[in-house]
Amino acid sequence: MRSKDYLRRWILPEQNLNVGTAFAGRPVGNSPELMCWDCSLIKDVDNSFQRHKAWTVHLPRGSPAKFCSSTPQRLEQSYLRLLDPSLGLHAGVPTSSRIIQDVNKCFGSHLLAVIAAYGAVVHGLGNRNGKRQEPGFGTRGGKRVKLFDVLGHWLHPDADAGLLDQLNMATRAIEVSKSSDEVVVV
């Protein structure tokens, strides 16, 4: 941890907080509501990767524009292209405005809710998926409201050509199927 300089960047308890406990001097553990990256930014990056992978799936293997997860090296290279700071302030995933929004949420309303609960866990903040997911609160049934439109997402310049190719192939397939009785597979 020290050799990679992670320790300097962690928010650790100060002013003798947690002294006398087994976790004294350590960062908070299972609290994604106070960790912006854990709370929702990593999900933004994962979703963006899945979209870029779908948009470039038809490109040949080895194409520099392809977003691929077939090997750990290709997966890492794809994620690093999405996270590249040289793309600019309003490009890449997550964007700077999204980071600021999440930091304000984590260190604003989430932190105030934890303070109001005298440091106790506040259920419903920073909900997580996977093995640390808490049981649901009876949210079944009712009408689902969609939150995002796919067209509003940022697109990496490398994936731009791939998406246009897919849209053109789909348009051609629709035109062919309208002019004949054949079903065209894209």
N, C-alpha and C positions, 0 to 999 in steps of 0.2 A: 504494500500500500504506500509506504513512504517512498520507495524507490521509483514508483510511477507518479508520485506527487498528488495522489488522490486525497490524502489526508488533509492537505492544505485547503482543499475546496469544499470539504464537508462542513455542514452546519452541525456543530457539536454542542452539547449542553454546556452552559457557562454558569458562573456564580454558584458553584457547588450543587447544582441540580443533580438529582439522582445519586448523590453521595450515599454510600451505605447500601446500595442495591447491587445485584449481580450484574447489572448493565450500566454501572457508573462510567461516565465519560464516553459512552458510545452513542452513535446517532440513533435516532428513533428507528425501530425495526419495521414492523408491518403497518406503516402509515403512508400509503401513497397519496393521501389527501394533502400531505405536506411536501411531497416530492413531485415537482412539476413533470419531470420526465416520466415517472412511474404513473402519474395520475392520468394523463391523456396524450402527451406529446408522442410517446413511442407508438401509440395506436395510430396516430396521424401518419407517422412514417411507414408503418406496416401497411396501412390501407393504400397509401400512395404507391408503395412498391407493387402491391397486387394489381393496381390499375395499370401501372406502367408495364408490368409483365404481360398483362392481357393485351395491351395495345401493341406490343412488339413481338408477340408469340409467333407470328408468321414469318419473321425475319430469319435469314439463315443463321445457323449456329456459327459463332465466331464473329458475327457482325458487331462492330463497335457501338451501334445504336441499340442493340438488344439488351433488355433487362432480363436476366436469367438467374435461376436458383438451382441449376443442375449440379453445381459443385460449390463447396464453401468459398473458393476464391471468386467465382463469378457472382455469388450472392453478396459477398463483401464489396466487390467492385460496384455492383448495382446500388447498394445502399449508400456507399460513399459518394456516388454521383448525385443522389438525391439530397444528401446532407452537405454538399460542397458549398462553402461560404463564398467562393468566387462568383457564384451565380448572381449575387446581389442581395439587397435587403428584402425585396418583395418577391424573391424567387427561391426555389428550393423548398424542402420540407424539413421541419416546420418553418414557416415564414417568421420574420421578426415580430410582426404584429400578433401572430398566434402565440409565440413564446411570451410576449408581454401580457397577453390576455390570460394565459395559464398561470403565470407568476402572480398576477394580481388576484386571481381566484384563489390560489394556494395560500398566499401570504396575506390575503384580505379576508374574504368571508370564511374560508376554511379555518384559518388560524383563529379568528374571532370566535368561531363556533367551539373550537377545542378549548379556548380560554374560558368561555362561558360555561363549559362543562367541567371546569377545574382540572383540565388535562386528561380527562377520560376519553375513551374512544367514542366518537360520534358516528353512529351508524348512518350510512347513506352518503357520506363524503368520500370521494375518491374510490368509488366501488371498483372492484377488480374482477378479472376473469381468471379461470384456471384453478389451481389447487388452493389458492387463498380466497376464493370467492365465497362470500357469505350467502346463506340461504335467502331466497327471494322473500318479498313482503306481500305476496298475494297480488301480483301485477298481471294476472292472466285475464284475458277477455278484453272487450272494448275495441275501439277503433284505433288502429295504428296510424300515427301521423309521421310522414316522412320528413326528415330534417334537412337533407342536402340534395342538391341537384348535381348530377355527375358533370354537367357542363361547367360548373363553377370551380372545378378543381384546377390547381396549377399543373402544367404539363412541361416536362423536361424537353429542351430542344431536340435531344436525340430521339425521343418518343414521338415527336410531332409528325415526322414523316410516316412512322408506323401506323399512327392513328388515321392519318389521311388515306393511306393505302387500304386499311380495313374498311373505312367508310366508302371508298370508291368501289371496292370489291362487293360490298353489300348492295350498293346502288345498282351496279351492273347485274347482280344476281336477281334483284327485284325487277329490273327492266326485262331481263330474259324470261323470267317466270310469268310476267304479265303478257308478253308477246307469244308465249307458247304454253302448252299444258304441262310442260316438264317442271319438275321441282329441282332447283339448282342448289347444290350444297356449296357453301362458301368455305 
